[in-house]
Amino acid sequence: MFEQHEFEELMTWRVDHWELPSSVFCLIRESNTKTGKIKEHVYQQPGSAIKKIKALQEKSDTEFLVCDSAGLYGNLQTPTTKNNEPTDD
């Protein structure tokens, strides 16, 4: 009745081929580099997600990932100089 699948095949499908509901624009996973605490944020509107990304880029002790329907984007911290000033890149 059901087609048999290998464990690795199922894991590849579940891990590599995610699908967000149509009501979700993106997910943002925030990680505090000092405490290790992780928070996840779900956004339905692009404007709200962009505002959150800009706020996270200002935090020096935060790294984050963004997942949308097109891909997964990591390490989006704002580049800084040795004096911890934002670069012009």
Sequence and secondary structure as in RCSB ss.txt:
>XXXX:A:sequence
MFEQHEFEELMTWRVDHWELPSSVFCLIRESNTKTGKIKEHVYQQPGSAIKKIKALQEKSDTEFLVCDSAGLYGN
LQTPTTKNNEPTDD
>XXXX:A:secstr
      HHHHHHHHHHS    TT  EEEEEEETTT  EEEEEESSHHHHHHHHHHHHT TTEEEEEEESS EE  
    B TTS B   
